[in-house]
Each structure stands twice: as structure tokens, then as C-alpha cells.
Amino acid sequence: MNPAIAKLVRPHFRTMKGYVSAGMEAGKDATRVFMNANENPFELPGLEGFNRYPEPQPEALLQAYARRYGVNANQLVATRGADEAIAVLTKLFCEPGVDGVVICPPAFGMYKVNALAAPATAIEVPLLESNGVFSLDVSATIDAAKQPDCKLVFLCSPNNPTANSFALDDLHAICAGTLGESMVILDETYIDFALQQSMVSWLNEYPNLIVLRTLSKSYSMAGMRMGSLLNCDAEFVQLVRSKCLDAYPLTKTSIDAALLALSDELQAHVQANISTLRKERQRLTEALRNTDFITRVYPSDANFVLVALNCVAEFLAYAAQHNIVLRDFSQQALTPNCIRISVGTPAQNDQLIELLSTFRV
Ligand SMILES: Cc1ncc(COP(=O)(O)O)c(C=O)c1O
């Protein structure tokens, strides 16, 4: 394993043996009789195929992800959403009660929840805000990551909830500046909506970089819980697959659905939806900017927009009365007066835009 990674993995994960399931010992095929996994040999009508355990990391799925993301299949782990990847990485690198992770708030809440559950110290290096643009505090982030017990730096670009992408130069600087000291977990959950490019093509440059991807957003598959983590090192990837995941983490239904979502057949559809959401993001942004009670519309590279307004509670209540549910961020320290609006269909966005013109403070 690359030494920059090996030195950060909790030592027992390197030495312990992982679970070897019956399915790993002998992959299923149509020619043999499988009496090795205590499965029920009978299928129920209408539920054919569910009597057998699914493959833990199906080769066809890994190949399909690899093709879409431009990496080798041995450079990715299929997870139950990016959420599972966040949990697994925290467990793999952070010694409970000893280690810490860097988080750059305002940030996606699950980084901190997983740190607190470990428990690991959540070292917070807030984003800098200037003229309505949030950016990484690069030197403070690197300094925090270099603390002896700090193992992970969670970055998210485009960032939830601020919606913007961070400068690629800053992401490069943090990957380079923390090499051998910390792993950088770059959450690219929203990257397909972004004009900015992914860091996946830099994986081979930075062994400490782990990129998280998901089918939840751009592929419309949140209900299936399918994501992945990517790293250049096949040995590290194999360690995660064999020692950190549940025995059969992915359901047959979700594997089949992901294969369909990733297939050539549906790509035009996926791309058309992304393109519509980008256009709608622009339309929504303009309408929000033309609304006098909204004081700031933060630039978005994602499928949502963060806005600041004078009268959060009243507007949320007004939207709720009209059956539109928005997310309140006004109680969080670094996003006072803010709400987050997910971009909807053109008709749904019309409904929201209509409310902007009829709302009276
Ligand atoms: C930044 C970020 N990361 C990860 C996730 C979770 O993604 P998944 O549905 O793949 O678990 C979300 C969900 O909203 C998110 O906003």
C-alpha cells in the first residue's frame, strides 16, 4: 500500500483478516448447484432472484462506475451512498478518542456526526466569506491537518450548503500540503451539476486523495443508496472492500437499478436532466436576485441555491402554506438568515417564483 496511506490507516485494519463470505469463495454461475451459503433454494413468485445473496462488490457495477468516472475498476469501492463512505472512512482512519478530522463549515452535517460518533475530534476551520463567496482557508486547513492526531480533511466541492465550487488551485494546494499527514476526502456529490471539473483525474497524483461520488443527485437515484469512493491505490481499495464493509452491503435491487442508470441507454436522459437543472438554477438565481426581501443569492455550481433574506421564518411559513418545503439554515452559526432551495422541475420553480412575487413581509 502507498506509504502515505498506510501510515494513516488504524494499524489493526492492516493486520486483521476480513470476512470471506461464501459468495466471495465461489461466485455464482448457472452451471453449478450452490449449497454453500445457507440460502433458501426456493424463489417466491414475483420475487425471483432474491433468494440468493448479491455479490458484495459486483464486477459489472465496478466496471460501469469506472467507465463513467474515468478510473480503473480497482480504484473504487461501491458503497451505500456517499454517506456510507464517510462513515467507513472515519472508522478506518480515526482511533476512537484519539484522532481528529478537519471540517470546513458551513459543511455537510454528516462529516461531524460521524466524527462525534467515532468519537473523533472535529477540528473546525471555517470557510472564508468575502462578497458573498465562500472559499477555503487553505493555510489554516493545512495547518490543522498537520496536527499529529489529525487523520482526515473533509472537503466538499461544490459545497453543501454554500453551493459553490472551491478554486481548483486551493484543492490542489490542500492535497499537496497534507500528503503524508492526512487523507483528503473530497466529496463530489454535486460535481455533475458544476461547470468546474472533477478532481478524479488527479487521483494518481495525490495518493492521499479520496473522492466520493454518488448516484443520488445527478442520476436521480437517492432512493437506491448507491455511491462510491475512489482512490489511486488498488491495495487500499481492496482493504476497504474486504475489511470495512458489511458482508453484503448492496441489495440486488439497487445493483440492478444502478447498472441501468449507468448504462448507455439512459445517459442522454441523465444528461438532459442535468442540463435542465443547470438552466433552471440560472433562472431561479435571477428571480431570487430580483426579489427585494432577499439580501443575497450565493453563486451555485450545484442543484440548489443558498439565499439570505430578512424574514426567514415568515417566508418559510408562507412557502409551507403553499405546500413548498425549503430547508432552514438560519439557525446555523455561519449561515444566519439563510435558507437552501433545491432546484425543482420548471413547473415547481415557477410555483416558487410566483411566491416570491406574492410574498409580503
Ligand atoms: C455533500 C453531501 N455529501 C453526501 C451526501 C449523501 O449522499 P448519498 O445520498 O450518496 O449518501 C449528501 C446528501 O445530501 C451531501 O449533500
The ligand as a Gaussian input file, in Angstrom:
#p B3LYP/6-31G(d) Opt

LIG

0 1
 C      -22.334000      16.908000       0.451000
 C      -23.067000      15.638000       0.551000
 N      -22.384000      14.502000       0.695000
 C      -23.007000      13.315000       0.795000
 C      -24.380000      13.242000       0.770000
 C      -25.028000      11.917000       0.901000
 O      -25.095000      11.335000      -0.367000
 P      -25.683000       9.892000      -0.576000
 O      -27.124000      10.049000      -0.904000
 O      -24.885000       9.365000      -1.734000
 O      -25.455000       9.113000       0.668000
 C      -25.141000      14.407000       0.626000
 C      -26.599000      14.344000       0.613000
 O      -27.320000      15.284000       0.525000
 C      -24.466000      15.636000       0.516000
 O      -25.119000      16.788000       0.395000

